[in-house]
Amino acid sequence: MSVNQQAHTGPPYGQPQPGYQGYQQPAYGGQSLPGVPQAQYGAYNGPVPGYQQPVPPQGSLRAPPTSGAPPPASGASHPSGHLAYSQFEHGDVQNGIPASAAPMQRPPASQPFLPGSAPTPVSQIPTFQQYGAPPASVQQLRNHMAGMTIGGTAASAPPPAGLGYGVGPSSYPPTTGAPRPPAMPGPPLPGQTVAGPPSSQPNHVSSPPPPSTMAGLHPGPPMSGLHGPPPPTHPPQPGYQMQQNGSFGQMRGPPPNYGGAYPGAPNYGSPPGPPPPPKRLDPDSIPSPIQVIEDDRNNRGSEPFVTGVRGQVPPLVTTNFLVKDQGNASPRYIRCTSYNIPCTSDMAKQSQVPLAAVIKPLAALPPEETVPYLVDHGESGPVRCNRCKAYMCPFMQFIEGGRRFQCCFCSCVTEVPPHYFQHLDHTGKRVDFYDRPELSLGSYEFLATVDYCKNNKFPSPPAFIFMIDVSYNAVKSGLVRLICEELKSLLDYLPREGNMEESAIRVGFVTYNKVLHFYNVKSSLAQPQMMVVSDVADMFVPLLDGFLVNVNESRTVIASLLDQIPEMFADTRETETVFAPVIQAGLEALKAAECAGKLFIFHTSLPIAEAPGKLKNRDDRKLINTDKEKTLFQPQTSFYNNLAKDCVAQGCCVDLFLFPNQYLDVATLGVVPYQTGGSIFKYAYFQLETDQYRFLNDLRRDVQKEVGFDAVMRVRTSTGIRATDFFGAFYMSNTTDVEMAGLDCDKTITVEFKHDDKLSEDSGALLQCALLYTSCAGQRRLRIHNLSLNCCTQLADLYRNCETDTLINYLAKYAYRGVLSSPVKTVRDALINQCAQILACYRKNCASPSSAGQLILPECMKLLPVYLNCVLKSDVLQPGPEVTTDDRAYVRQLVTSMDVAETNVFFYPRLLPLTKADVDSDSLPAAIRNSEERLSKGDIYLLENGLNIFVWVGVNVQQGLIQNLFGVSSFSQISNALSTLPVLENPFSKKVRSIVDMLQGQRSRYMKLIIVKQEDKLEMLFKHFLVEDKSLSGGASYVDFLCHMHKEIRQLLS
């Protein structure tokens, strides 16, 4: 039993107070009555501004229980893992419970502990209890929900996380205007400080302290309790209906005939008093992402994550942890939505939890972890199953003394090749088990033989071609000169294989506007030669020899060319550009050289010049929220889809750097980069002084990062499930092979699995991801990642082993693909509906019986509502008036190949109080929740979302801090135009700059720094990222959305 799992001796704070509407009063000197569930949600007791108050039918008032075993009494049975959201003491249960053999076994957060008894076996807690005769409309609901105490889950159920518990340890008093006992100068509520988010605390208190009131609420005289809902105090308004009961539920009267616990407690039959003033739900009482992240760091950041056990849920992506590969792939390579998957398709359909894996095959590892070993089996190549062609891995079973092996994916038996034979030890393991990576590790590489190469010949090393737009805009903005200057030094940093002296990659150069200019930079030339191709309708490459060259051999000629390009086009008046012929030229050059490679295209405007792939301006904001909105995300011509297909066939990957001053149709221009596995970078209204640093950092990283070329990926699964759907930047010509002209270390492919048969709990389920690619030195390789998952027959086990961050990553990608074919509203509704079904299924099948008025969330999914709301409010699904069509298309493509850590910070940005940073330590200040009410006028904050870093300065910040950070003497002198923080020699400046550098280093793109002064025009943009608040574009606040989700769940259950 963990420290935070002691049974409570009594409910401390938040004890029922006389006259609290919605509370069942304990009788007999404070003892909870058997069978009388106490209302759980003090914090939700009142009407919320902007909510219409429903008046429930009288029939729905709760009668006393007439049958069924009593549920555990709530005061006695909340074990500590039952969380009041002041604390979220959930840390070691955040992602559910791993397989029983796991070394990192995490106790369930809440098993029922009855005083003086062992945990109740499953059979003793009924799945429902009938309370009297409810009206037909809620009959079914009651059956499943009646009498739940949030803490007392059935032994098999995952710990629920309720919302702002009212009774039980350290919960909040109700926020209705109901009276409160006189305020005592006692301690503040556990975990609640007035200033910041709640801090984590042990979740048990030995003796009930005096009831304390929440800061800012005035005590008042006791008032008679309300029997039934008070009359509405304000006219009905649009918005979600807030339920009147202490937990958003149907209004529930007190049980008749039970006296109050305290002398003088009002009798419930008394006439209703004046209606309480409306109060909103306390944001501190609902699940906090910050707390969940912090707890996981504290509980799982210190120990290495050892991958030897099947079905272990890894630490969160926000936790810094070390991985030790002992047979399953590291979570840096594969993360799953659930690590315990249903045995049958019926069970999977019932839960609606998507079964998906987010795979990042070439992920970069931290320096202290080992990169996958390269195994060379010589001419015969890797050992594989005869039937399904799966590669040798730790789960293959050797039989007959090691002469044959049984495939773990399809059960077929295959002869072991003579050169691979080895004897088995007494446990049936091969004697060389630990000497062979493919038998003992989850991830490794095989050297591919010639059979794995195109046209049965080994590939040449890849080439990089730099293609620079030299139209008027590009030259005038200084962009052309900047690129040429940077390339002079950058070409020395092309990627190279481990110990090679120099990179094997060859380079070529093209400039273009309405026509294309190719350059001969052969090492024997004194000066570069330029050749112009003006017939863009029939693209060809005018030279072979001297176009793609070795950087070291041609260094002087290349330097001369890069000096000349800005001068040659300095006086250009050509404003029109072509685009498709540029890609065709690069493709033809790679074909002629018989190699794969990457095109780096620097482009500034809509290609309107007469040429194949010519586009017209079709931007139309009037289509937003209509059935035609989807056309804004679709390419305007199929020309680019066909071009992409040709590029993939040649291994020609396209990275596109865009510098638009107006609409340039990212949805169409992005087709080729997207389908070839490339990237798009966008710098709207590019200005040299503010944007060059960001652009150059992106370019450097893009040129230097690890890339695999001409890649094909296939995911094999054990019998019972199969990969059915794929999301990411790639091309598919059949249903199984994911083809990418290039795949870099930042790209993920998301794979969804469906059942095609039953699975068994004993054997579990296996995935094997095999990626065939050409390394940057021209070596053909296979990278293999294996992962074993548990299978379950109980829904509770599924819900205990889910990973919310991965689930949100999948749901966002699913929705972002949906907008291509369906109206955005349909996509949003489908998302809300699916999540409501996931949570309703948990409520119905896993949580203990309780009042329908409570929202009960699975422990490892308690952040699903807040994160889902962030996806729904994102620019793609709910654009504000300032978001351009190009921005939406750009973000849609970006998110589709993001990994889990990137979507986590993209949808729920990180907000750090810089003024709280300790200048003497290396650590970051503790993050705070994304809401305006958490900001103080006297502080400076940093917000990052993976694309931007905002530094928000409050109007009352001390002048000394402003001087130290910005080098100016007052708030009014701070410049919005800063793109980097000034380098000042003082501890605060050094600390803040080191934090910014650290965050930049964690992200795949260089984030744009934006200085925001409070009450300045840029503050609107900043507030867009405070995702717990209402958004200007109509997105709900977290509190409102939670109410809405609860309503949806109740509708499903009834």
Protein Blocks (a to p, Z undefined) as FASTA:
>chain_A
ZZklcccfbdcehiacehiahiacdeehhiacehiacdfblmlmpccehiacddddfklp
ccddfedcddddfklmmcfklccfklopaklmmnopadfklmklccdfbdcddehiacdd
fklpcfbdcehjadfklmmmmmmmgopafklccfkbccdddehifbdchiaddfbfbdcd
dddfbdcdehiafklccddddfbdfbdcdddddehiacdddddddedjdddfbdcdeddd
ddfbfnopacddddehiacfbehiacfkbccddddddddddfklpccfklmmmmmmmmmm
mpccdfkbghiacddfkbccddddehiacfklpccfbfcdcfbfklmmmnopacdddddf
kbccdfkbccdddddebjnopaddfklopacdfkbcceehhpaccdfklopacdddfklg
ccddfkopafklmmpmklmcmbdcddddfklpghhiacddddddddddfbfklmmnommm
mmmmmmmmmmmmgccefklmbdcbdcdddddfkbccdddfbfkbmbdcddddfblmlgcd
fbfghpaccfklmmmmmmmmmmmmmmmmmmgcbfbdcfklmmmmmmmmmmmnopaddddd
ddfbdcfbgcehiacdfbdfklgopaklmmmmpcfbfklmmmmmmmmmnopacddddddf
bdehlmlmmmmmmmnopacdddehiafklmmmmmmmmmmmmmmpccdehiacdddddehi
acfbdcdjdddfbfkbccdfbacfkbccddddddfbdcdfklopadddddddddfkopac
dddddddddddfbfklmmmmccfklmmmmmmmmmmmmmmmpcfklmmmmmmmmmmmmmmm
mmmmmmccddfkbccddfklmmmmmmmmmmmmpmkloccfklcfklmmmmmmmmmmccfk
lmmmmmmccdddfklpcfkbmbdcddddddfklpcfkbccdddehjaccddddfklcfkl
mmmmnopabfklpcfkbcbdcddddfklmmmmmmmmmmmmmpmbdcddddddehiaklmm
mmmmmmkbccfkopacfklmmmmmmmmmmmmmZZ
